[in-house]
Amino acid sequence: MCITDVDRSKIEPRIVSLVRSWSAMPKDAAMPEACRNVMDAVTHQAVSSSEGGKRLRALLMLAAYAAFGGETAARSAMLDVACALEVFQTAALVHDDIIDDSDLRRGKPSAHRALEQDTGSAAIGRGLGLMLGDLLATVCIDIANGAADHMPNGTAMTSAFLNMQREVEIGQILDLAVEQAPLRDAEALATASLNVFRWKTASYTTIAPIELALLGCGLDPGNARARALSIGEPLGLAFQLEDDLIDVIGSSRATGKPVGGDIREGKRTVLLADAIAAASPSEQGELIAMFEAPSRDESDVRRAIDLFSSTGAVDRSHRRIEDLWDRALQAIRDCRLPEQGENRLTEACARFVPDITSH
């Protein structure tokens, strides 16, 4: 069994244990009988929503911790910080699904839809989904803070975890703002979309796992932050760009994400911006009209995918991802790690862009 499999085998049960423990009513608290079923449904959904996923963020954190020489004695505490990050992602996804009005998550009903089924009320299900996301966002701080007490830079680790949350919240605001960005200025749209990727995705997907790991290894906060940004920022942007490509051409990364989902939702992406920039005037008008329309049907999806390919936008995304991956690789090399540590960190980072690194 490889190190990654060992880490994953520990992550899953630990997340379930932590979420079940922290999201339930305190054992000594009185539970009104009339509320019991709903509280039980929320606690069950907290666990259900936390199950599954590739655990790329947790695995990256543990790989970085090992690569930079983290103490074995504190590894269980580092594992809990990694689990806290995964719980935070669950909280963010619960809220994302409400914002996007999504019915499914990882092949199962999204949290607010499941709670709607449990209660028989769409309004209550949505409200409970909001509160579940808030609850998990609070739970992950408790988990991270408790673990950080047993590690070097404990106060700095808690601060970094809270800063990560703030950055993601800013990113979500920017993500919604971009949906009102004018489509005719393709360069401005691409810049704005990449900025969203930095705040909403890279902040907790690739920057925070490395920063928290390095703090746990005892690096001073400034150095930990600088190294995490140099590796994690380009890697996080590449990860999101590849995720957008999945929507158009599919991928070796199994996500359960239906092809054309972003197009149906009318999302403003870098891929769309690149297509508009390279399209002929008539094609530009076609794309803009399509994405400004209230909705898009299956023929629109097929046409948009054709245009993304024929204008060269897909190829440009591949080049963007390759350039960003090269930057991340160079930043790893600049750390001057022992060969085994560098290889392990590189392998963990490569999982974020499998369609590039597998070539």
C-alpha positions in Angstrom: 0.0 0.0 0.0 1.5 3.4 -1.0 1.7 6.4 1.3 -1.2 8.1 -0.4 -3.4 5.1 0.3 -2.4 5.0 3.9 -3.2 8.7 4.3 -6.5 8.4 2.6 -7.5 5.4 4.7 -7.0 7.6 7.8 -8.6 10.7 6.4 -12.1 9.3 5.7 -12.9 7.7 9.1 -11.4 10.7 10.9 -13.6 13.2 9.1 -16.7 11.2 9.8 -15.8 10.9 13.5 -15.0 14.6 13.8 -18.1 15.8 12.0 -20.4 13.4 13.9 -19.0 14.5 17.2 -18.9 18.3 16.5 -22.2 18.7 14.6 -24.5 16.9 17.1 -26.2 18.6 20.0 -24.0 18.6 23.2 -24.7 15.4 25.2 -25.7 17.3 28.3 -28.1 19.6 26.4 -31.8 19.2 26.6 -33.4 18.2 23.3 -37.0 19.3 22.8 -38.8 16.2 21.5 -40.6 18.2 18.8 -37.2 19.2 17.3 -35.4 15.9 17.6 -36.2 14.6 14.1 -35.0 17.7 12.4 -31.8 17.9 14.5 -31.1 14.3 13.7 -31.6 14.9 10.0 -29.2 17.8 10.0 -26.6 15.8 11.9 -27.0 12.9 9.5 -26.7 15.2 6.6 -23.5 16.8 8.0 -21.9 13.4 7.9 -23.4 12.4 4.5 -22.2 15.7 2.9 -18.7 15.1 4.3 -18.3 11.7 2.7 -16.6 11.1 -0.6 -14.3 13.2 -2.8 -10.7 12.7 -3.8 -9.3 14.5 -0.7 -6.7 16.2 -2.8 -6.4 19.1 -0.4 -5.8 16.9 2.7 -3.3 14.7 0.7 -1.4 17.8 -0.5 -1.2 19.1 3.1 0.1 15.8 4.4 2.6 15.5 1.5 3.9 19.0 2.1 4.2 18.3 5.8 6.3 15.2 5.1 8.4 16.8 2.4 9.4 19.7 4.7 10.3 17.4 7.5 7.3 17.6 9.8 7.7 15.8 13.1 6.2 12.3 13.2 5.0 12.9 16.7 2.7 15.7 15.5 1.4 13.9 12.4 -1.9 13.0 14.0 -2.5 16.7 14.8 -1.6 17.6 11.2 -4.1 15.0 10.0 -6.8 16.8 12.0 -5.9 20.1 10.4 -6.1 18.3 7.0 -9.5 17.0 7.9 -10.6 20.4 9.1 -9.8 21.7 5.6 -11.9 19.0 4.0 -14.8 19.9 6.4 -14.4 23.5 5.3 -14.7 22.5 1.7 -17.9 20.6 2.5 -19.3 23.8 4.2 -18.5 25.8 1.0 -20.1 23.2 -1.3 -23.3 23.1 0.8 -23.5 26.9 0.4 -22.5 26.7 -3.3 -25.3 24.3 -4.1 -27.8 26.7 -2.5 -26.4 29.6 -4.5 -26.4 27.6 -7.7 -29.8 25.9 -7.0 -28.1 22.5 -7.6 -30.1 19.3 -7.1 -27.1 16.9 -6.9 -23.7 16.7 -5.3 -21.4 13.7 -5.9 -24.3 11.8 -7.3 -26.5 12.3 -4.3 -29.2 15.0 -3.5 -27.5 18.2 -2.5 -27.7 18.9 1.2 -30.6 21.4 1.1 -32.5 19.1 -1.3 -32.0 16.2 1.1 -33.2 18.3 4.0 -36.2 19.4 1.9 -37.1 15.8 1.4 -36.7 15.1 5.2 -38.9 18.0 6.2 -41.3 18.1 3.3 -40.7 21.9 2.9 -38.5 23.6 0.3 -38.2 26.7 2.5 -37.2 24.8 5.6 -34.8 22.6 3.6 -33.1 25.6 2.2 -32.9 27.3 5.6 -31.5 24.2 7.2 -29.0 23.9 4.3 -27.8 27.4 5.1 -27.4 26.6 8.7 -25.7 23.3 8.0 -23.1 25.1 5.9 -22.6 27.6 8.8 -22.3 24.8 11.3 -19.7 23.0 9.3 -17.8 26.2 8.8 -17.7 26.7 12.6 -16.9 23.0 13.2 -13.8 23.1 11.0 -12.4 26.1 12.9 -12.8 24.2 16.2 -11.1 21.1 14.7 -8.2 23.2 13.3 -7.7 25.3 16.4 -7.7 22.2 18.7 -5.1 20.5 16.5 -3.0 23.6 16.2 -2.5 23.7 19.9 -0.3 20.6 19.6 1.9 22.0 16.9 4.5 24.7 16.3 3.1 28.0 15.2 -0.3 27.1 16.7 -1.6 30.7 16.8 -0.3 31.4 13.3 -1.9 28.2 12.0 -5.3 29.3 13.4 -4.8 32.7 11.9 -3.9 31.2 8.5 -7.0 29.0 8.6 -9.3 31.9 9.3 -7.6 34.0 6.6 -8.3 31.2 4.2 -12.0 31.3 5.0 -12.1 35.0 4.5 -10.4 34.7 1.1 -12.9 32.1 0.0 -15.8 34.3 1.1 -14.3 37.2 -0.9 -13.9 34.9 -3.8 -17.5 33.8 -3.7 -18.6 37.5 -3.8 -16.3 38.1 -6.8 -17.6 35.0 -8.5 -21.2 36.3 -8.3 -20.0 39.8 -9.4 -18.3 38.3 -12.5 -21.7 36.9 -13.6 -22.7 40.5 -14.4 -19.4 41.4 -16.2 -19.9 42.6 -19.8 -19.0 40.0 -22.4 -17.8 42.3 -25.1 -14.5 43.1 -23.2 -13.0 39.6 -23.4 -9.7 40.6 -21.9 -11.3 42.2 -18.8 -13.5 39.1 -18.4 -10.5 36.7 -18.5 -8.6 38.8 -16.0 -11.7 39.0 -13.7 -12.3 35.2 -13.9 -8.6 34.4 -13.2 -8.9 36.7 -10.1 -11.9 34.7 -8.9 -9.9 31.5 -9.3 -7.2 32.9 -7.1 -9.5 33.9 -4.3 -12.3 31.3 -4.4 -10.4 28.2 -5.5 -6.6 28.5 -5.0 -6.9 30.1 -1.6 -8.1 26.9 0.1 -7.4 24.2 -2.6 -3.6 24.7 -3.0 -2.3 27.7 -1.0 -3.7 26.9 2.4 -2.8 23.2 2.4 0.9 24.1 1.8 0.9 27.1 4.1 -0.6 25.2 7.0 1.7 22.2 6.5 4.8 24.5 6.5 3.6 26.3 9.6 3.1 22.9 11.2 6.7 22.1 10.3 7.9 25.2 12.2 8.7 27.5 9.3 8.3 31.2 10.2 4.9 32.5 9.0 6.3 34.9 6.4 8.4 32.1 4.8 5.5 29.6 4.9 3.2 32.1 3.2 5.7 33.0 0.5 6.4 29.4 -0.4 2.7 28.5 -0.3 1.9 31.3 -2.7 4.7 30.6 -5.1 3.6 26.9 -5.5 -0.1 27.1 -4.7 -1.2 30.1 -6.7 -0.2 28.9 -10.1 -1.3 25.3 -9.2 -4.7 26.5 -8.0 -5.3 28.5 -11.2 -4.3 25.5 -13.3 -6.6 23.3 -11.4 -9.6 25.6 -12.0 -8.8 26.1 -15.6 -8.6 22.3 -16.1 -12.0 22.0 -14.2 -13.5 24.4 -16.7 -12.1 22.3 -19.6 -13.8 19.2 -18.1 -17.1 21.0 -18.9 -16.3 21.1 -22.6 -14.1 18.1 -23.4 -14.4 15.7 -20.5 -11.4 14.5 -18.5 -9.5 11.7 -17.0 -10.4 13.2 -13.7 -13.7 11.5 -12.6 -15.9 14.3 -11.2 -19.4 13.3 -11.9 -19.7 16.7 -13.5 -22.0 16.6 -16.6 -20.4 18.0 -19.8 -21.9 21.4 -20.6 -23.0 22.2 -17.1 -21.2 25.5 -17.0 -22.6 26.5 -20.4 -26.2 25.7 -19.3 -25.7 27.9 -16.3 -24.3 30.7 -18.5 -21.1 30.9 -16.4 -18.5 33.5 -17.4 -15.3 31.6 -17.7 -11.8 32.2 -19.0 -12.6 29.6 -21.7 -15.6 31.8 -22.8 -13.5 34.9 -22.7 -10.8 33.3 -24.9 -13.4 32.1 -27.4 -15.0 35.6 -27.7 -11.5 37.2 -28.1 -10.6 34.8 -31.0 -14.0 34.5 -32.7 -15.0 36.2 -35.9 -17.5 39.1 -35.4 -20.5 36.9 -36.3 -19.3 34.2 -33.9 -18.7 36.8 -31.2 -22.2 38.0 -31.6 -23.5 34.5 -31.4 -21.6 33.6 -28.2 -22.6 36.9 -26.5 -26.3 36.5 -27.4 -26.2 32.9 -26.2 -24.6 33.7 -22.8 -26.8 36.8 -22.3 -29.9 34.8 -22.8 -32.0 33.7 -19.8 -31.3 30.0 -20.6 -29.5 27.7 -23.0 -30.8 24.5 -24.5 -28.8 21.4 -25.6 -28.3 22.8 -29.1 -26.7 25.9 -27.5 -24.4 23.7 -25.5 -23.3 21.8 -28.6 -22.7 25.0 -30.5 -20.8 26.6 -27.6 -18.5 23.6 -27.3 -17.9 23.7 -31.1 -17.0 27.3 -30.9 -14.7 26.9 -27.9 -12.8 24.3 -30.0 -12.8 26.0 -33.4 -11.7 29.4 -32.1 -8.7 27.8 -30.4 -10.0 28.6 -26.9 -9.5 25.0 -25.8 -6.0 25.0 -27.0 -5.2 28.2 -25.3 -6.5 26.8 -22.0 -4.2 23.9 -22.4 -1.3 26.3 -22.9 -2.3 28.4 -19.9 -2.4 25.3 -17.7 0.9 24.0 -19.0 2.5 27.4 -18.2 1.0 27.5 -14.7 2.1 24.0 -14.0 5.7 24.9 -15.1 5.6 27.8 -12.6 4.5 25.5 -9.8 7.2 23.0 -10.6 9.9 25.6 -10.6 8.6 26.9 -7.3 8.9 23.4 -5.8 12.4 23.1 -7.2 13.3 26.4 -5.6 12.5 25.0 -2.2 15.7 22.8 -2.5 14.1 19.8 -0.8 15.7 16.4 -0.5 14.9 14.3 -3.6 12.4 12.1 -1.8 10.5 15.1 -0.4 10.5 17.0 -3.7 9.2 13.9 -5.5 6.4 13.4 -3.0 5.3 17.0 -3.1 5.5 17.1 -6.9 3.4 13.9 -7.1 0.7 15.4 -4.7 0.6 18.6 -6.8 0.4 16.7 -10.1 -2.9 15.2 -9.0 -4.6 18.6 -9.4 -3.8 18.7 -13.2 -3.8 15.0 -14.3 -4.7 15.8 -17.9 -1.5 17.8 -18.3 0.9 15.8 -16.1 -0.1 12.5 -17.6 1.2 13.5 -21.0 
